[in-house]
Amino acid sequence: MENQQKNQQSGNNQKQEQDINQLLKIRREKLATLQEAGKDPFKITKFDVTAHSREIKENFEQMEGKIVSVAGRIMQKRVMGKASFCNIQDLKGNIQSYVARDSIGEESYADFKKYDVGDIVGITGEVFKTKTEEISIHASSVTLLSKSLQILPEKYHGLTNTDIRYRQRYTDLIMNEEVKETFVKRSKIISAIRRYLDEQGFMEVETPMLVSNAGGAAARPFETHFNALDEDVKLRISLELYLKRLIVGGLERVYEIGRVFRNEGLDTRHNPEFTLMELYQAYTDYNGMMDLTENMFRYVAQEVCGTTTVPYGEHMIDLGKPFERLTMIEAVKKYTGIDFDQVADTAEAKKLADEKEVHYEDRHTKGDILNLFFEEFVEEHLVQPTFVMDHPVEISPLTKRKPDKPDYVERFELFITGREMCNAYSELNDPIDQRERFKAQEELFAQGDEEANHTDEDFLNALEIGMPPTGGIGYGIDRLVMLLTNSPAIRDVLLFPTMKSLDK
């Protein structure tokens, strides 16, 4: 019985493939016929669009009776003798068009009847309402602008296969309206960020992507070879060290929004290339960065979503009220009952880790183990906006120490929905201390830590020239977009996420 079902399924698949091949052949034959008749759509270079679907619908009282020209993809088509209807999808939505033989002419109507779902057309006509009160365009002309030679997914089932959706984002954008809305909103989020920072006196800059020393974060870089100079170079993993050089140069408030590249795994939160924003402000500290972050998140949510309370999964995230602020030690104590201020040394910390079954490496110190406890027991609980402050110095090689507690640094991370949204410091501007931190990082690299930083002599030279007290911060733009679009995975907010090659 099982073999019989498999054979039947195989037969059905084979017939379906034959049917699709026949339909594809027909579409190419239609194109050839048009070309032979001197009506090749691919020779048309422009069409003057005067309105979009949403504008017509939202302003019908002003638009009724006016002649408009719209362009878009045929998503539905109903041919009924001497008159037909089609539904056109453009950037802003979709709109119905009434196409009658007596209005566009017999020859044009005969051509129109042969058009396929997926074809791109331009329609000129009068705005009106049908008897069923649907806002439509009574076509006076229909122009085929591009012939679709492929078949769109069946409209009622849509495009649901996530692998195909990510690989063929163009089809995904056509078939899934909410996907298009996500990427329209992404663009608005980035525009709102720029407006906010510009109003705060920040200057947008650009720094190198190909670097000899990929520093500023704990991550493995991608490596390549620069033929012209016969040198190995890396793709940047951070924007930090070049932006700090600009603070040294006297540009007091700078930011950059750009791609960074980290040679790491793929999951719902990580893609090897992603969009990072970093900003640096002279004469402030991490407290100033907390205030800026809280105000900016609130501003962007209000601008883009029209509210500071946004849904994410089963939660409502309140960006309107003051964000909670906890030190890392307080956070670990809150969720585990262990007070690391009372932990005497690394040996005692490792004993606690053994008791709690927290995995660590021999090289890890008390500060590393505090961070492991935080990752293991705390992060998932930080659903509402929470600043976690004052990290151990061992995991913060570019951060200024706390004057009253030198084993810890003036650093914070913002967590929302259990995810890190940004990472900020009072920047280390002591070149002697910075050299020692780089030295410690080099030792970690020698012990097998491939994500450790390397000494950057030019950056140290810049610090020796003198960098003012500075607050700096890095934001994962993709995660902010995920939050404000209620998207569960980073691939849902990247137009073209990294995918394994189909040839492998």
N, C-alpha and C positions, 0 to 999 in steps of 0.2 A: 504493500500500500504506500509506504514511504517513497519507494523508488518511482511509483506511478505518479505521485504528487510532484516529485522533483522533475520528472519528464514533462509533466503538464505545464509546470511553471517555466521550464526552459523553452517549451514551445510557445508559450504566451510571450515571453521576453523576445524571442526571435521574431515573432509576428509583429510585435510593437516596434522593434528596430526596423523592420522592413517598411512598416507604415510611415515611420518618421523619415526614413531615407526617401520614400516616394514624395512626401510633402516638401522636403528640402529640394528635391529635383524640380518640383512644380514651381517653387519660388524662383529658382534660377531661370527656368523657362519663361516665367513672366517678365523677369528683368531683360532677358534677351529680346523678347517681343517689343518691349518698350524702347530698347536701344535701336532696334531695326526700324521703328517708327519715328525715330528722331526725338524720343522723349526720355532720354537717359537722365534719371534723377541725379546721378552723381556729377553731372555737368552744371547743375545749378549751384551758384556760388553764394547767394544770400537770399534772405526773405525778411522783409521789414515787419518786425513784431511791434504792435502798438499797445498790447495789453496782455496780462496774464489772467489765468482762470480765477484766482482768488480775488483779484482787484475787481473783476467784473461782477462776481457774486456779492462781494461786500459792499459794492457801490451801485447796486442795480438801479436804484431810483434815478441816479444821474446818468447811468449808462444805457438805460432802456431806449431803444430806437436808434442808437448810435452805431456807426460802422466801425468794427474793430478787426484787427488781424492778429490771430493767435497761431502758435506753432507748437507741435508736440507729437507724442507717440500715440498711435491708435491702440487703445487698450480694449475696446469693445466695438462691435460693428453689427448692425442689424439691417439687412437689405430687404426692403418690402416693395417690390415692383418699381413704381415711378418715384418713390421717396424712401430715404433711409436715414438711420441715425448712427452716429459714431461718438465714442467718448475719447477725448483727447487729454493726455496727461502732459503737463508742463512742469516747470520748476516749482510753481506755487500750489499745484493740486491738479484737478481735472475739471473738464466742462463738456457738456453735451453739444453736439452740432447736428442740426437738421439739414440734410442734403437732399435736394429735390432736383429731378431731371430738368424741370422747367426753369429752375433758377440758375443752374450752372451750365446748361447745354447738354445735348444728347451725347456728344462725343466724350465730354469730360465725365458725364455720369457713368457711361459705359466703362471708362477707365477706373473710376472710383469703386465700382462694384467688384473690381478685381484686386483692389488693395487688400493687404493682409494685416491682421493684428500684429503690431510691432513696427509697421511702417511709420516713418516720420513725415508729417504733412503740415502744410501751412493753410490755414482757412481764413478767408475774409468774408465778413457778413454782418448782419444786423442782430443786435442783442434783443432777445424777447423771452417771454415765458410761454411754455407749452400749456396745453389744457390741464395737465397734471401739476402745473405750477413749478416746473423745473426750469431754472434759468438756463438758456441755451443760446446758440448762435445759428441764425438762419443763413446758411452759406450761400454766397454769390459766386465764390470760386474756391476750388480745392487744388492745391499744388503738392505733388509728391516730391518731397525734398530728399528722402533717402529710403532705399528699399532694404528691408530687413530680410536677410537670407537665412537666419536662424529662427527657431521656434521658441517663444517665451514659455516659461512654465505654465501649466494649466491654472487659470486665475483663481478658482475656488480653493485649491489646495496650496497655491503659492509656491514660494521657494523656501523650504524648511530645512533642507540638508545644510548643516552649519559649515561643513567642509567646502561645499560648492559656494555657499554664500560668501565665505571669506576669500576664496580663490577668484570668484567672479563677482566682485563687489558691484560692478556695473549692472549686472542682472539683479542683484540684491536691491540696489537703489531703485530700480524700475518697479520691482514686484512688491516691495515692502515699504509702505509710506513712512512707518515709524523709524526705519533705518535712515531714510533721508532726513527726517526731522532731527535725529540724533546728531548728524554731521552739520546740519544748519546751526544747531545749538552750539556745537563745538566751536564753530567759527565765531559765534556771538560771544562765547565765554572768553576767547582769546582777545577779541576786540575790547571787551569790557575791562579785562586786566590791563591792557595797554592804556585805556582811557584813565583808569584809576591811577596808575603809576605816573603817567604823564602829568596829571593834575598835582601829584605830590612832588614834582620837580625832578623825576628820574629821567635819565637819558638812555635810549635803547642803543645797544652797540652789537658788534659781531666780532667773534674771536675764532681762532683757527680750529678746524676739525681734525686735520692731520698734524700730529704732534710727535716730538721725539720722546717725551716723558708724559705718559697718561696718568696724571695725578688728580687729587682732589676728592677721591672716593675710594671705597674698598670694593674693587671689582676687577675682573680680568679683562684686559683690552683685546680688541681685534688687532691683528698686525698685518702690515702689507709692506711692499717695497716701492720706493720712489726711484724710478729708473734714471731720471735726469741727474740726480745727485748721487745715485748708487748708495742709497741709505735706507735702512729699515725704519719705518715710522709706524705709529699706532693711530687708531681712531680714538678720539677723546672719550673719556668716560664721565667727564664732569666739565663744568665751565669755570670752576672756581679760581684756579691759579692765575689765569689771564685777566679775569675781572679784577682781582686784587691788585694786579700790576697797574690797572687803570686808576684805582683808588690812590696808589702811590703817586701816580702822575698828576693827581689833583682833580680828577673827575669825581666829585664827591658822592653822586648818586647815579649808579649805572645798573642796567639789567639787560639780560639776553634771554630770548626764547629760542631754543634750537634743539636739534637732534643730538643725542649722545648715544654711545654704542657700548654695550657691555656683553662680554662673551659668556653668557650664562643661560640657564634653562628657560623653557617656555611653560607658563602656567596662567591661571586666570588673572594674575597681577603683574606678570613680567613678560616683556617682549625685548629681544636683544637690541633693537633700536626704538627709542621712545623720545618724547618731547619733554625737556626739562627747562624750567625757568630758574635762573639764579639772579639775585639782586644783592647789591652791596651799598651800604650807606655809611659815610664817614661820620664820626662824632656821635655815634649811638652804640647801644649794646644789644644783647639778646632780648632784654625787656622791650626795647623799641621795636624789635622785629616781631615780638608777640603782638604788640598793639597793631602794627601795620597789617599782620596776617589776619587777625580777627576782623579788622575793619574791611580789608579787601575781600575776604570770603563773603562777608555780609553784603557788601556792595555788589559783587558779581552775581550772587544769588538773586538779589532784588532786581537787578537790571535784566537778567536773562530769564528767570523763572517767575518774576513778579511777586515773589514771596521769599522770606528767609526761613521758612519751614518747608523742607523738601522730603518727599518719600524716597526711601531706599530699601528695597526688599520689604520686609515686614515692619520696618522702623520708620518713624517720622523724625528726621534729623533737624534739630532746632539750632540754626545758625544765628538767631536773633538775640539769644540771651548770652551773657558773658561765658566764655569758654572756661571749663575747669582747669586749674593749674596744680600739678603735683610734681614733686621731685621723683626721680626714679626710685630712690630708697622708700619714699612714702607710698608709691604705687605698689612696690613689691610687698611692703608690710601690709597694705590694705587687703591684698588678695592672697597672701600666703601666711601672714602673721609673723614673718621673719624680718627682723630689723637689722639690716646690714651695717648700721652704725655701731651695733653691738658685736659684730663679727670682727675678731681681733686681727686675723691675717689670712693669707691664702690657704694655709693648711686647714683652718677651721671652715673656710668657705667651701673647700673641696669635700670636706666631711659632710656638710649640709647637702651639697649636690648629690653625693652618694646616697644619702638618706631619702632624698626626693626623686632619685633616679633621673637626675639631669645629667646628660652626657657632656663631658668637657675633654679638652686635650691637655697633655702634660704642661704645655707652655702657658696655659691660661692662669691668670692671677685672680685675685679677689674681685677686681673691677670687671674682668671678663665674665666671671661667674655671676655677679650681680646682673649683668646684661642678659645672660642666658636664662636666669630666673624670670626676668621681665618678659622675655620673648615666650617662654614656656607657659607662664601662669597669668600674665597680665594683659597682653595685647588684645586678645579676643574679647575682653570685657569692655574695652574703650570704644563704645558705640557712639555716644554723643561726643561733641568736640572736646578734646582734652589735650592740654599742653603737658608733656612729660619733660621735666627739666633736670639739669645738673647730672650729666652722665659721668661715668668714671673716665679718668684721663687715658686709660689704656686703649679705649676704643674711639678716641677723639684726637687724632694727631695734629689737627690744624686749629685747635680751639684754645682760647685763653682760660687759664686756671682760675678757680674761685679764690680770691685773696684769703678768705678765712678758712678754706678747706681745699688745699692744693692737690689732693688726690682726685678731685672732681673738677669739672669744667663748666663754663657758662654756655650751655648748649640746651636746646629743646627740640623735640619732635612733636608735631601735631598728629594726633590719631583721631580718625572718624571711621565708624563702621569696622573697627578693629584693624584698620589699615593706616600705615604711615602716609601722611599727606605732604609733609614737608620736614625739613631738617635745617636747623639754624644755630649759629654760634655768635658769641662775642669773639671776633676773629683774633687769632694769635698774631701779634705784631712784634713780638720779641724775637729777633733773628737768632740769638744765641740759643734760646729755648727751642725754637723751631728746628735748628740744626740737630739738637739732641733728639727731638721727636723723630726726625727723618732717620737718624742713626738707629733708633729703636725699631723703626719700620723695616729698615734694611736687614736687621738681625732676624726679624720675623720672617722675611722673605727667604732668608738663608735656611730657616728651619722648616720651610715648606709652605708658608702662607703666600699663595699666588696672588692674593688680593691686596697685599701690603703695598703702601706707597714707596716710591723711590725718591732719593734726594734730587731736588731740582735746584741746581746752583744759581741759575739766573733768577729764580724766584727769591732765593735767599739774598742775592745781591740787591733785589728790589726792596726787600725788608730792611736791609742795612742802610739803604738810602733814606728809609723812614716811611712807615705807614701809620696814619693816625688811628686812634681807637675807632673800630669799625664793627658794625653789625652786618651779618650776611645770612642769606637763606636760600635754600633750593626747594622748588616745588615740582612735584610730579604732575604735569598738566593733564596727562591721560587719566590719572586717578581722580582729579577734580572733575573732569568731564564725566567719568563714570558715576560719580556722586550726583551731579546735577542732571544727569539723564537717566538715572536709575538703571544703569547697565551693569550686569553681573560680572562681565569679563573684559579685560583690556582689549581683546580682539574686537569687541563690539564698538569701540570708539576709535579704532585705527582703520582708516580707509583700506589700507593694504597691509594687514598683519603678516609677520614672517610665517611662512608655511614650508613644510618639508617638500622638496622637489618631487614631482610625480615620476621623475625618471629614476629615482633611487629605489 
